[in-house]
Amino acid sequence: MRCPACGKGKLFAKFLVVREQCAACGAKLGTGDSGDGPVVFIILILGFFTVGGALFVEVKYTPPLWVHALLWVPAILGGSAILMPLLKSLFYSLTYHYDAREQVSIDRSPKP
């Protein structure tokens, strides 16, 4: 969760809000985008562990549904809150490192 250019300054100004400029090296940070990649990986990672855990608890203890809700809803919300900044900073750093900004092309061919 540090500046991808220097590794010293903080990447986020607030929770998941990327700074416009690094305080340590002055690199412009506000131009990149991590896209939907972090969300997809969070869904896959948390889904794997949540479904596995819910299946284990259901087979071993057979609790009522409200116990599952008490167990897994906070686990999903807490896991998402922990993983989102980590994965967003990873994806942002990768797009910064590989200069993978979205390229805008203008079609200048004549229309029939």
Contacts in CASP RR format, 6 or more apart in sequence:
PFRMAT RR
TARGET T0000
AUTHOR 0000-0000-0000
METHOD contacts of the structure
MODEL  1
MRCPACGKGKLFAKFLVVREQCAACGAKLGTGDSGDGPVVFIILILGFFT
VGGALFVEVKYTPPLWVHALLWVPAILGGSAILMPLLKSLFYSLTYHYDA
REQVSIDRSPKP
1 10 0 8 1.000
1 11 0 8 1.000
1 12 0 8 1.000
1 85 0 8 1.000
1 86 0 8 1.000
1 89 0 8 1.000
2 8 0 8 1.000
2 9 0 8 1.000
2 10 0 8 1.000
2 11 0 8 1.000
2 89 0 8 1.000
3 9 0 8 1.000
3 10 0 8 1.000
3 11 0 8 1.000
3 22 0 8 1.000
3 24 0 8 1.000
3 25 0 8 1.000
3 27 0 8 1.000
3 29 0 8 1.000
4 11 0 8 1.000
4 27 0 8 1.000
4 29 0 8 1.000
4 92 0 8 1.000
4 93 0 8 1.000
4 96 0 8 1.000
4 97 0 8 1.000
5 22 0 8 1.000
5 25 0 8 1.000
5 26 0 8 1.000
5 27 0 8 1.000
5 29 0 8 1.000
5 96 0 8 1.000
6 22 0 8 1.000
6 24 0 8 1.000
6 25 0 8 1.000
6 27 0 8 1.000
7 24 0 8 1.000
8 22 0 8 1.000
8 24 0 8 1.000
8 25 0 8 1.000
9 22 0 8 1.000
9 23 0 8 1.000
9 24 0 8 1.000
9 25 0 8 1.000
10 19 0 8 1.000
10 23 0 8 1.000
11 18 0 8 1.000
11 19 0 8 1.000
11 29 0 8 1.000
11 89 0 8 1.000
11 92 0 8 1.000
11 93 0 8 1.000
12 18 0 8 1.000
12 19 0 8 1.000
12 85 0 8 1.000
12 89 0 8 1.000
13 19 0 8 1.000
13 20 0 8 1.000
15 85 0 8 1.000
16 84 0 8 1.000
16 85 0 8 1.000
16 88 0 8 1.000
18 29 0 8 1.000
18 30 0 8 1.000
18 32 0 8 1.000
18 92 0 8 1.000
19 29 0 8 1.000
19 30 0 8 1.000
20 28 0 8 1.000
20 29 0 8 1.000
20 30 0 8 1.000
21 27 0 8 1.000
21 28 0 8 1.000
21 29 0 8 1.000
21 30 0 8 1.000
22 29 0 8 1.000
29 96 0 8 1.000
31 101 0 8 1.000
32 92 0 8 1.000
32 95 0 8 1.000
32 96 0 8 1.000
32 101 0 8 1.000
33 92 0 8 1.000
33 95 0 8 1.000
33 101 0 8 1.000
33 102 0 8 1.000
34 88 0 8 1.000
34 91 0 8 1.000
34 92 0 8 1.000
34 95 0 8 1.000
35 91 0 8 1.000
37 87 0 8 1.000
37 91 0 8 1.000
38 83 0 8 1.000
38 84 0 8 1.000
38 87 0 8 1.000
38 88 0 8 1.000
38 90 0 8 1.000
38 91 0 8 1.000
39 84 0 8 1.000
41 83 0 8 1.000
41 87 0 8 1.000
42 79 0 8 1.000
42 80 0 8 1.000
42 83 0 8 1.000
42 84 0 8 1.000
42 87 0 8 1.000
45 83 0 8 1.000
46 75 0 8 1.000
46 76 0 8 1.000
46 79 0 8 1.000
46 80 0 8 1.000
46 83 0 8 1.000
47 76 0 8 1.000
50 72 0 8 1.000
50 75 0 8 1.000
50 76 0 8 1.000
53 72 0 8 1.000
54 68 0 8 1.000
54 71 0 8 1.000
54 72 0 8 1.000
57 63 0 8 1.000
57 67 0 8 1.000
57 68 0 8 1.000
57 71 0 8 1.000
58 68 0 8 1.000
94 100 0 8 1.000
95 101 0 8 1.000
END
